Amino acid sequence: QVQLVESGGGSVQAGGSLRLSCAAQGYTSDSLYMGWFRQAPGKEREGVASIDRSGHTMYLDSVKGRFTISKDNDKNTLYLQMNSLKPDDAAMYYCAADFIYYGLLKDYKYWGQGTQVTVSS
């Protein structure tokens, strides 16, 4: 069983930055495909960013140029650097992992508990 432990959520002003972290336990992060998803109240969960075992990345169009997904395999940790945050970025953010590539699709087997991101104007 892959366990995902998230941290880094919080409240920031519009235009500010935040870095989310997701520590993978049970398997090394270099053996996993991983991604970040978000869900606002009343809306469906959407894929924000993904990264494969070779470091190739994929992003939701609305976050391109502002968000960066990365992995530190020495620490078995996934990151989402979020810059120039907007109020519509506010959501519960979830870390996901699988041994099969799903990109921004919601088919990942393993999920974190979610961490709240709030952005004020």
C-alpha positions in Angstrom: 0.0 0.0 0.0 1.3 3.4 -1.0 0.8 6.0 1.7 0.7 9.7 0.9 1.2 12.4 3.5 0.4 15.9 2.5 1.4 19.3 4.0 1.8 22.9 3.0 -1.8 24.1 2.6 -2.8 27.5 4.0 -4.2 30.9 3.3 -2.5 33.5 1.1 -3.3 36.8 -0.6 -3.9 36.9 -4.3 -0.6 37.1 -6.1 1.1 35.2 -3.4 2.9 31.8 -3.4 2.5 28.5 -1.6 4.3 25.2 -1.9 2.5 21.9 -1.3 4.3 18.7 -0.3 3.4 15.1 -0.5 5.6 12.5 1.1 5.3 9.0 -0.4 5.7 6.0 1.9 5.9 2.3 1.1 7.5 2.9 -2.3 10.1 5.2 -3.6 8.8 8.2 -5.6 10.9 7.4 -8.6 8.9 4.2 -9.1 5.5 6.1 -9.2 3.5 8.3 -11.5 2.2 11.2 -9.4 -0.1 14.1 -9.7 -1.9 17.0 -7.9 -5.7 17.4 -8.1 -8.0 20.0 -6.6 -11.7 20.3 -5.8 -13.7 23.4 -4.9 -17.0 23.2 -3.1 -19.8 22.0 -5.4 -17.4 21.2 -8.3 -15.8 18.1 -9.6 -12.2 17.2 -8.9 -9.8 18.3 -11.6 -6.3 17.4 -12.4 -3.8 20.2 -11.9 -0.4 18.8 -12.7 1.2 15.4 -13.1 4.8 14.0 -13.4 6.1 10.7 -14.7 9.0 8.6 -13.6 11.3 10.4 -16.1 10.3 13.9 -14.9 8.0 14.8 -17.8 5.2 17.0 -16.6 1.6 17.9 -17.6 -0.5 20.9 -16.5 -4.0 22.1 -16.4 -4.1 25.0 -18.9 -5.2 27.6 -16.3 -2.2 27.0 -14.1 0.5 26.8 -16.8 3.3 29.3 -16.2 2.2 29.7 -12.5 2.4 26.2 -11.0 5.4 23.8 -11.1 5.2 20.1 -10.2 8.5 18.4 -9.1 9.8 15.5 -7.2 12.7 15.1 -4.8 13.4 11.4 -5.1 16.0 11.5 -2.3 13.2 12.6 0.0 10.4 10.6 -1.6 8.5 13.8 -1.8 6.3 15.4 -4.5 5.9 19.2 -4.6 3.6 21.7 -6.2 5.0 25.2 -6.3 2.1 27.6 -6.7 2.9 31.2 -7.7 0.7 34.2 -8.7 -2.2 32.6 -6.9 -5.7 33.6 -7.9 -9.0 33.4 -5.9 -10.2 30.7 -8.3 -7.2 28.5 -7.3 -8.8 28.1 -3.9 -9.7 24.5 -3.4 -8.9 21.3 -1.5 -5.7 20.0 -3.1 -5.0 16.2 -3.3 -1.9 14.3 -4.0 -2.3 11.1 -6.1 0.0 8.3 -7.1 -0.1 5.1 -9.2 2.2 2.6 -10.9 0.2 3.2 -14.1 0.3 6.5 -16.0 -2.9 8.5 -15.8 -1.7 12.1 -16.3 -4.5 14.4 -15.3 -7.2 11.8 -15.2 -8.8 10.8 -11.9 -8.0 7.1 -12.1 -5.1 7.1 -9.7 -5.3 4.3 -7.1 -3.6 6.1 -4.1 -4.7 9.4 -2.7 -3.7 11.8 0.1 -6.2 13.2 2.6 -6.2 16.7 1.0 -4.9 20.0 2.1 -6.9 23.2 2.0 -5.7 26.2 -0.1 -7.5 29.6 0.4 -6.7 32.7 -1.7 -8.1 36.0 -0.6 -8.4 39.1 -2.8 
